[in-house]
Amino acid sequence: MKIARLKTEGSSEDVLVAITSDDKPEIPEDVERKWQKIIDLAAKIIGVPSGLINKLNEETLEVFLSSRTVNNIFEKNLNLKLGLGWYCENVAGSKKELLLPNAHKDDKWKENPSIPFNMISYMGVPIFWPDGEVFGTFCLLDNKENQFSEEYKELIISLREIIQNDLKQVILLEQFKNDLMCKEMQIREIHHRVKNHFNLLISTISLQSIKDYSYKDIKTVLAEIQSKINAISLIHDKLYFSTNLDKILIGKYLKDVGDFQLKSLSHSGISFECFSPEINMPVNVTVSLGFLLNELITNSIKHAFREVEQPVIKVSVEQKENGNIVFEYRDNGVGLPENFNADKLDSLGMLLIKISAQQLKGLLKMQNDNGFHLKLTFKLPH
């Protein structure tokens, strides 16, 4: 935060005012041109030699823009040292408008430092940023007595509103630019993740290729590979249509993954249910859960439902009060074989399931519970 120390009429001590901070954007050229027209118009309508938009700095009052009018003695970029009690210094310090018809006739103002400039009448208002910081002042000065009618006061206040609205738009434009830069950085990160995700997919396919498949298995293998590709494609499809390039609604994603896989493997007769509150998860977590679900559904199709009339797969994702994420997968199939030991099982499907759990640094538990039941507990990365 920047602070200006101002001398004001009626105060024995300097007034501290928050002014344009470093995080504020510069005023664009098109806005400056607009403001120039405003002060030129105001000075012409009211009939004064000087119309100014001043910017309040830490130690000076800067003439930011000056009207292009006859007998205007103030030039753009002129800096007046603070602490002397200038008319505009009083306006900025009090944060109120000031109307002074003739300083020579007012004991409070006849010694003002503006008098040597032969500027004896003044009308000015403060200009604020949207957050309340003082940008500066908008003022009109005359070298003769000027009563400044109520209509003129209303005019300058109305023109001040235009200037302050422009400041709001400048802030919004800067935020938009920053958001755009952030989006571009996120898009580059997504491209990097796409590469990593497909590298993971290629590694998985390579593991599958090690197995000796007969010709009749090829169609199944291709369908499984297709489902894995879809799991990644769904991620980037959802990111494309999302305003949040870093998070994905996990429940909807897993439902789409499961529906596609059952359809691609020609097992539409299996009932698939997915339960989840609206939980947004990072992309890397989502991919791992998508791959995990792929393998679990594949295993259920291959091993669980041979003698089940109405096969059902249920998936749920829940966030506990302690922050833990619990992913659960159930089918109503034949369940795990006796003496099942995941650590000693070297099948490709089980290997991929364990890899997905390891990527999430989660606690994996598998058991029989009216069919197969898997529970994975993990925490979201910070």
Secondary structure, 3 states (H helix, E strand, C coil): CEEEEECCCCCCCCEEEEECCCCCCCCCHHHHHHHHHHHHHHHHHHCCCEEEEEEECCCEEEEEEECCCCCCCCCCCCEEECCCCCHHHHHHHHCCCEEECCHHHCCCCCCCCCHHHCCCEEEEEEEECCCCCEEEEEEEEECCCCCCCHHHHHHHHHHHHHHHHHHHHHHHHHHHHHHHHHHHHHHHHHHHHHHHHHHHHHHHHHHHHHCCCCHHHHHHHHHHHHHHHHHHHHHHHHHHCCCCCCEEEHHHHHHHHHHHHHHHCCCCCCEEEEECCCCEEEHHHHHHHHHHHHHHHHHHHHHHCCCCCCCEEEEEEEECCCCEEEEEEEECCCCCCCCCCCCCCCCHHHHHHHHHHHHCCCEEEEEECCCEEEEEEEECCC
